[in-house]
Each structure stands twice: as C-alpha cells, then as structure tokens.
Amino acid sequence: MDFRGVISFSIIMFLFLNGITTEAQLQVGFYEQTCPQAESIVREEVMKAIMSNIGLAAGLVRLHFHDCFVRGCDGSVLIDSTPDNTAEKDSPINKGSLRGFEVINSVKTRLESACPGIVSCADVVAFAARDSVTLTGGLSYQVQSGRRDGVISLASDTFANLPGPTFDLDKLTQSFAKKGLSQEDMVTLSGAHTIGRSHCSSFSNRLYNFNSTVTQDPTLDSNYATQLEQECPENKNDTSVFVPLDPRTPNRFDSSYYANVLKNRGLFTSDQTLMSNASTAQQVKQNAFEGFLWMRKFTEAMVKMGQVEVLTGSNGEIRLKCGIVNS
C-alpha cells in the first residue's frame, strides 16, 4: 500500500473539512476584507442615537437579547409583520417595549451604501449592543461576527423562549439553560438591568394583591415600594409611564443593579429572585462589590449569548433591509 498517498489524501481531507468548519464559525474581524468600515459605521450611528436619546442604549442591548433567545441570533426580531404573519416584534411581549429599530435601520442603510449585501442585520444588532454597553460606561469587547439572517419571525415563538419579569429562579435558570447558558451566565447578564426602564405592568403584581396572604411582595423594600406606588398607582395602566430599572444610576452601565438587589430593591421578581438561593446570592454580592470583575464576566457572557443558534456559511441570507426578508 502506498502510505504516502493515504497520508496525502488524509491531509487534504483534513484541510478541506477544517476549512468548512472554519467557514461556518463566527470570528472576530469577519468583515476585515469585505467591509472593513462595518464596525465603525455601527459605532458612529449608535453614538449619534445615544447622544440624542441615551435610553436607546438599553433598548439596543435588550434587542440583542430578545433576538438571540428566539430562533437564535439571526436578526429575526427585526422582521416586520405582514398581512399573513405577526412577527416577533409585534408579540405582546415585545410590542411597545422594544426600542432601537430605527438605529439598526440607519446603520443598515449606510452599510448597504458602503458594502452592498455584505453585513448581516444579525451582526449589526450584536455590534450595536456592544457599542451601547461601552458608550454608557461598560467595558468594550470584541464581537465575533459572520452571522447570517433568518427568514422566519413568528410572534408565537416569543412566549416559550423569552424569560419574563415574573420568573422565579428555577424558571430563569431553565430558560437560560435551553440556550446553552449557565446559571452564572444568567446572573451576570441580569446586570444589563443597570440601564433601561419598564412599564408599571411588569412589576405592579409586587405592589398590589401579591397573593392571598399578603398584599405586597415581602421581598420588596418597603420604602422602595412606597416610591413605586406613587409612580404607578393601583388600577392605572398608563403606558406612557416608565420607571428606571436602576434608580441610582439609570443611564450608566455599572454594578449598582446588584447593590439594589442586595437591598431588596430589585424592580422585577426576576431580579429579586437572585437572592433566593445561596449560590446566586453570593454572585450578586460579589458583583455588587467587585464591579470591574462583573463587567469582565458580562462581556464574556455577551459573547457566549451571541453564539446561540447562529446561522452561518450558506444558511440564511444577508437581508438588504432588516425589516424585510429578501424575495
């Protein structure tokens, strides 16, 4: 047997298969050759938007989260509804609360002018989330890119995939585990609630008629509850009223969210439930007192979340307009 031929063939097959694997993976600098200005364009548009409305930073981070948890990080959250289909963005969970679509569209318009058909909407969302974290005081991090855009967006998919503000620890842990994320990832990523806002309806259950035994959630600090009652009176569902997730530093990406939770001032049930278990409570305490360490963990968890069920290689498409599937 000619072993040299066998070895040569094996090497060729290894390189061929390795090439396929590499092509199908996300990588930092994916657009270095095809659209080197891509990340700069995203950052410029995000900076412009945040200077006009700093609240959009939280909106763009949340947009990435809601994208990745439904059908993976494929930009499906951006797709518009049609007469025949209600898309993710118009689900009761998302409609009226997701923000930043106009920023993504502005970025995409510029990218299509500079590099037509190259940069996916899914990658734009990931870049924009990173820049939003950095521009509000968080650490910068490298975003792996090369995602392709999905072509399906169903409002019905949001109900089983997005963790809600009323979730307890077990439900949160299970929800994140389904996406390949650990309980520690969940605690770390919950810190994104250091920026942003909420409608009263997402936490009013903690203020009024909590259960058959007590009127108010006993894990909620009484002084904080009084403040929330003033902002969100009972039986008034005013959708124009918003409450900051972190009243101490609502527009700064820092670890004060965890300090709030330690003081029973987590806004949502899903925030305060982090104190219901010794392990997660210890993580909350560490994150509160070691803010820089939490920021480092947060960047790592964001990179990990950004890999959830991605489309790469020849799967999916590169949408020319983020709200419309190519026809």
Disulfide bonds with the S-S distance in Angstrom:
Cys35-Cys115 2.06
Cys68-Cys73 2.03
Cys121-Cys322 2.16
Cys200-Cys232 1.97
